[in-house]
């Protein structure tokens, strides 16, 4: 009764302020979308409504999951849901905070959908805090640093991964996560742990490539006094993680002899500490990851096939960032908000030219590299300004000049010093052009003092002209 009273009270107090109505069917597809939010123009609201219609709710709001969406909860439970405050990230990478009420649609005893009335209170919270806020889900203290809402994406493959995480979170089966370096393997693994019933139990992560075999074995399985010189009764990580999850990163680096023992743990659900006569029962979910595809691991014979297949009961392949170009703008906006808070800055965003440049990059280091690039750029931008192309790290924006091709015929033109000078000149010219001939900015990009840059420009006879990309070089300015 108190819940119903609260819902009715909310409707009475907020009906005049409702600025969005959303309805979904029982599959999560948006069938009605009417946003008339005064924070946006009529055209922006109209475009948003048309774009959202027919799409899955989780595609429009990538930060949501089946667990924290009020609409999906209403479909699941058949009960009205009231949120005094719900924080979500939309498909444009913008944070929206709403207060809303959600009601299931029931036809002939069957739940066929849900409808939600909401009021945008983002601007109210911004006024209270005095700056842009980044509401986050409360972080667990079990060792797993990330939750499902930390996966920022609107890429279809990534959205499928988020749905898979929810689906398998309560399973006891082993999981093998594959992804290139920097794609976010720990992000996915932590989210699996924190989405299931083990979330209040230990989460222990171990990089299998970081330790030698003799130390790794005792660390994983434990030891008993007298097993070897100096050995004491000590629990291994499997015992420490009992009831929770153990994450084995770079599993392909684990020595073959330990792979055999790990396979036994997976099959028998117990561990045999070094020097012990009796095994210890453990209830641990094993999640492993590798930066090599399963096919490569099999061909290279660095892993036992039976262990690989056992771990790969559930397989998750994380796509590299170059295959997720639609996520780059979303992630850039996310990292700008993050480092505005961490660095106590107020950078407004990123320029169109700089964002276009980032979207054209192949991102060999994936999301981790992109985050480091944004963090570096944030340190070079004044408060109230945008990240510009010249704010990005030099290694990223300086187009690598083509090195001269020396003739290996013994001629006097084959000179290391001459080749290095030519290369240095081309780097300087590239930096000057990108920084619009602002000497201070070019020197910062080249990471050398301004006076050093001026000396080198004089040495090489580099001057600005109206032709040849604004540069002329006096070839006879030095000997």
Secondary structure as the mmCIF struct_conf table of DSSP 4:
data_model
#
loop_
_struct_conf.conf_type_id
_struct_conf.id
_struct_conf.beg_label_comp_id
_struct_conf.beg_label_asym_id
_struct_conf.beg_label_seq_id
_struct_conf.end_label_comp_id
_struct_conf.end_label_asym_id
_struct_conf.end_label_seq_id
HELX_RH_AL_P HELX_RH_AL_P1 UNK A 2 UNK A 14
HELX_RH_3T_P HELX_RH_3T_P1 UNK A 15 UNK A 17
STRN STRN1 UNK A 20 UNK A 25
TURN_TY1_P TURN_TY1_P1 UNK A 26 UNK A 27
BEND BEND1 UNK A 28 UNK A 28
STRN STRN2 UNK A 29 UNK A 29
STRN STRN3 UNK A 30 UNK A 35
TURN_TY1_P TURN_TY1_P2 UNK A 38 UNK A 39
BEND BEND2 UNK A 40 UNK A 40
HELX_RH_AL_P HELX_RH_AL_P2 UNK A 42 UNK A 52
TURN_TY1_P TURN_TY1_P3 UNK A 53 UNK A 54
BEND BEND3 UNK A 55 UNK A 55
STRN STRN4 UNK A 56 UNK A 56
HELX_RH_AL_P HELX_RH_AL_P3 UNK A 57 UNK A 60
BEND BEND4 UNK A 61 UNK A 61
TURN_TY1_P TURN_TY1_P4 UNK A 62 UNK A 63
TURN_TY1_P TURN_TY1_P5 UNK A 66 UNK A 68
HELX_RH_AL_P HELX_RH_AL_P4 UNK A 70 UNK A 77
BEND BEND5 UNK A 78 UNK A 79
STRN STRN5 UNK A 81 UNK A 89
TURN_TY1_P TURN_TY1_P6 UNK A 91 UNK A 92
BEND BEND6 UNK A 93 UNK A 93
STRN STRN6 UNK A 95 UNK A 107
TURN_TY1_P TURN_TY1_P7 UNK A 108 UNK A 109
STRN STRN7 UNK A 110 UNK A 120
HELX_RH_AL_P HELX_RH_AL_P5 UNK A 122 UNK A 129
BEND BEND7 UNK A 130 UNK A 131
HELX_LH_PP_P HELX_LH_PP_P1 UNK A 137 UNK A 140
BEND BEND8 UNK A 141 UNK A 143
HELX_RH_3T_P HELX_RH_3T_P2 UNK A 148 UNK A 150
HELX_RH_AL_P HELX_RH_AL_P6 UNK A 156 UNK A 168
TURN_TY1_P TURN_TY1_P8 UNK A 169 UNK A 170
BEND BEND9 UNK A 173 UNK A 173
STRN STRN8 UNK A 175 UNK A 178
TURN_TY1_P TURN_TY1_P9 UNK A 181 UNK A 182
BEND BEND10 UNK A 183 UNK A 183
HELX_RH_AL_P HELX_RH_AL_P7 UNK A 185 UNK A 195
BEND BEND11 UNK A 196 UNK A 196
TURN_TY1_P TURN_TY1_P10 UNK A 197 UNK A 200
BEND BEND12 UNK A 201 UNK A 201
STRN STRN9 UNK A 203 UNK A 207
TURN_TY1_P TURN_TY1_P11 UNK A 208 UNK A 209
BEND BEND13 UNK A 210 UNK A 211
HELX_RH_AL_P HELX_RH_AL_P8 UNK A 213 UNK A 221
STRN STRN10 UNK A 223 UNK A 223
TURN_TY1_P TURN_TY1_P12 UNK A 225 UNK A 226
BEND BEND14 UNK A 227 UNK A 228
TURN_TY1_P TURN_TY1_P13 UNK A 229 UNK A 230
STRN STRN11 UNK A 234 UNK A 234
HELX_RH_AL_P HELX_RH_AL_P9 UNK A 237 UNK A 240
TURN_TY1_P TURN_TY1_P14 UNK A 241 UNK A 243
BEND BEND15 UNK A 244 UNK A 244
STRN STRN12 UNK A 245 UNK A 249
TURN_TY1_P TURN_TY1_P15 UNK A 250 UNK A 250
HELX_RH_3T_P HELX_RH_3T_P3 UNK A 251 UNK A 253
BEND BEND16 UNK A 254 UNK A 254
HELX_RH_AL_P HELX_RH_AL_P10 UNK A 256 UNK A 268
BEND BEND17 UNK A 269 UNK A 269
STRN STRN13 UNK A 270 UNK A 271
STRN STRN14 UNK A 274 UNK A 274
TURN_TY1_P TURN_TY1_P16 UNK A 275 UNK A 275
BEND BEND18 UNK A 277 UNK A 278
STRN STRN15 UNK A 280 UNK A 281
STRN STRN16 UNK A 285 UNK A 290
BEND BEND19 UNK A 291 UNK A 292
HELX_RH_AL_P HELX_RH_AL_P11 UNK A 294 UNK A 300
TURN_TY1_P TURN_TY1_P17 UNK A 301 UNK A 301
BEND BEND20 UNK A 303 UNK A 303
HELX_RH_AL_P HELX_RH_AL_P12 UNK A 305 UNK A 311
TURN_TY1_P TURN_TY1_P18 UNK A 312 UNK A 313
STRN STRN17 UNK A 314 UNK A 317
HELX_LH_PP_P HELX_LH_PP_P2 UNK A 318 UNK A 320
HELX_RH_3T_P HELX_RH_3T_P4 UNK A 321 UNK A 323
HELX_RH_3T_P HELX_RH_3T_P5 UNK A 325 UNK A 327
HELX_RH_AL_P HELX_RH_AL_P13 UNK A 328 UNK A 342
TURN_TY1_P TURN_TY1_P19 UNK A 343 UNK A 344
STRN STRN18 UNK A 349 UNK A 350
HELX_RH_AL_P HELX_RH_AL_P14 UNK A 352 UNK A 359
TURN_TY1_P TURN_TY1_P20 UNK A 360 UNK A 360
BEND BEND21 UNK A 361 UNK A 361
TURN_TY1_P TURN_TY1_P21 UNK A 364 UNK A 365
HELX_RH_AL_P HELX_RH_AL_P15 UNK A 366 UNK A 378
TURN_TY1_P TURN_TY1_P22 UNK A 379 UNK A 380
BEND BEND22 UNK A 381 UNK A 381
TURN_TY1_P TURN_TY1_P23 UNK A 383 UNK A 384
STRN STRN19 UNK A 386 UNK A 387
HELX_RH_3T_P HELX_RH_3T_P6 UNK A 389 UNK A 391
BEND BEND23 UNK A 392 UNK A 392
HELX_RH_AL_P HELX_RH_AL_P16 UNK A 394 UNK A 397
BEND BEND24 UNK A 398 UNK A 398
HELX_LH_PP_P HELX_LH_PP_P3 UNK A 401 UNK A 404
BEND BEND25 UNK A 409 UNK A 410
TURN_TY1_P TURN_TY1_P24 UNK A 412 UNK A 413
HELX_RH_AL_P HELX_RH_AL_P17 UNK A 416 UNK A 434
TURN_TY1_P TURN_TY1_P25 UNK A 435 UNK A 437
HELX_RH_AL_P HELX_RH_AL_P18 UNK A 439 UNK A 446
TURN_TY1_P TURN_TY1_P26 UNK A 447 UNK A 447
BEND BEND26 UNK A 448 UNK A 448
HELX_RH_AL_P HELX_RH_AL_P19 UNK A 450 UNK A 460
TURN_TY1_P TURN_TY1_P27 UNK A 461 UNK A 461
STRN STRN20 UNK A 462 UNK A 464
BEND BEND27 UNK A 466 UNK A 467
HELX_RH_3T_P HELX_RH_3T_P7 UNK A 468 UNK A 470
STRN STRN21 UNK A 471 UNK A 473
TURN_TY1_P TURN_TY1_P28 UNK A 475 UNK A 476
BEND BEND28 UNK A 477 UNK A 477
#
